[in-house]
Amino acid sequence: MLFRSAMGTLTEKVGDRLLAFGHPFLNFGDTAMPLSLGRVEALIPSAYSSLRLGSLTEPIGAVVRDGEWGIVGRLGAKAPMIPVHLALEAEGRKTTDFSFEVIVHPFLSPFLISYAIDNILSSYMKKGGEQTLDLRGVLSLDGFPDIHIHDLYAGPSASVQAAQNMYAIVNFLEN
């Protein structure tokens, strides 16, 4: 499972709302991202910039605002997510299924989907040399007919080309 997260400090909690970070996360303004509790697993001290390594513990709500002064979260809220499912087949190997969700955001959704696809393909396919990738897929959007994708990629960077193509498609649909 692949997680991308950020850890910050809780500044104040009032009712079901909380203020955290004390600085922008991505400065996206109104947003909807999952919000979870976390635990610091290790601290890496540095005279320049200390670093905390942490893990998520339990979902508690959604980030609803990301501004210059920090993030605002709402406890119990649920951020809408895009479900993604990949089934990979290769000669002589059994089908491997991957499922994940990404946040709904015009900039982050295409990037996170293509990033995940690139990582999945690069871990599934051979590590170097020539390769051929026959990509077939269906994009399903509520209220719209399915979009069928069939593309062929070849060369040493076939998986990167496929991920970039998915970025372009999702970016077009999201924006």
N, C-alpha and C positions, 0 to 999 in steps of 0.2 A: 504494500500500500504506500502511496506517495502522498505526503502532506507538505504543504507550504504554509507556514504560519509566522507570526511575529509575536514577540512577548513584550509586554510593557507593564508599567506600574499603575495601579488603580489610584486615582487622585481623590475621587469622592463618589459616594453612592447616595442617591436620594430616591426613595421609593423603588420603582422598577427601572430607574435610569442611572447610568453611571458615566463618569468622566474619567478617562485614562490617558496615559502617555505624557501629557503636558507639552506635546509637540505634534506636528502632523505625522500620520503614518504614510499615506501616499498623497494626501491633500486632494482627494477626489470630491469633496463636498458631500451631498446626499448620496448615500450608498446603501448596500445591503450585503453584509458579509457575516458568516458565522462567527459567534463569539464563544470562547471556551475558557474555562479555568485552566491554569497551567501550573507546573511545578518546575522550579529551577533545579537542574540536575548537577550542574557544575558551573563554576565561575572561573574565567580565565582573566587574571589580573594583568593590567598593562598600564604603563605610565601615559600612554597615548590615548587608549580607549579600551576599557574593560569590556569583556564579552560574557554574556550569560548563555549557557546552553540549557534548553528546557524541553519539556514535553507537555502535550495537551493532556488534560485529565478528564474533563466532562464538559459537554456543550451546555451553555446557560442562556443563550439569547442571540441577538444580532447587533452588529455595529450598524448604526443608522446614519451617522454623520462622521466625516473625516475632515477636520478643519485645521487651521493654523495652530490652534491651542490644544489640539488632541482629538481623541475620538469620543463619540457619544454612543453608548450601547443601551439597548433596551432588553431587560431580562425577560425571558419567556418568548421573545419574538423569534420568528424563524425566517432566515434569509432564503429566498428562492434560489434553487440550484439547477444546473443543467446536467442531466444524467448522460453519461457517455459509456457505451459498451463496445468493446473490440473483441472479435474472435479471430485469432491468427492461426493459419494453417500453413504447414510446410511439408514437402514430400518426406515421407518416412517419419513424421512426428505427429503426435496427436494434437487436436485443436486445443489451443490455450485461450481461455477467456479472461478478459480484463474489464472491470467496471469501476467507474469513479464518477465523481461529481465536481463541477467547477462553479464558481459564482457567476451570476449574471451581471456582466459589466462590459460596456462597449470596447474598452481597451484590454482588460485582463482576460476575458473569456477566450478570445482567439489565441492569445499568447499561451495561456495555461493549457488549453486543449492541444495545441501543436507541440508544446514542451513535453507534455505527458506522452503523446504519440511518439515523438522522437525518442524519448527514453525507453518506452516499451519496445519499439522496433529495434533500437540499437542493442538492447539486452537480449532480444529474441533471435535476431539474425546473426550471421557470422560477423566476426569483428573487423574484417578487412577484405580488400580485394573486390573483384567484380561481383555484383549481385543483381538479381532481377526481382522486382516487387510488383505483383499484380494486385492492385488495390481495388476492391469492390466494397461499396458501402451504401447505406441508406441514412439520410438525415431526415428525421421526423420532427416537425414543428407543429405544435398545437394549432389547429385551424387552417393548416395549409397542406397541400398534397406532398407526399414523400418526394425527396430529391434523391435520385439514384446516381451514384458515382462509380465510374469504372475508368481506371487509369493505369498505365504501365510505366514503371520507372526502372532504369537500368544504369549500372555503373557503380563506382565505389561509394557514391553518396546517395544511393536510391532512397534510404530511409529518411535522410534529411530533406530530399526533394518532396517526398510524400508529406512530411510534417509541414513544410512550407506551403504546400498546396492546400492542406487542411486549414492552415492559418488564413490564407486568402479567402477560402470559402466561408469560414465562420465569421471573419471580419466583415465580409460583404453582407452576410445575413444579419449580423448583430448591429450593423450601422446603416 
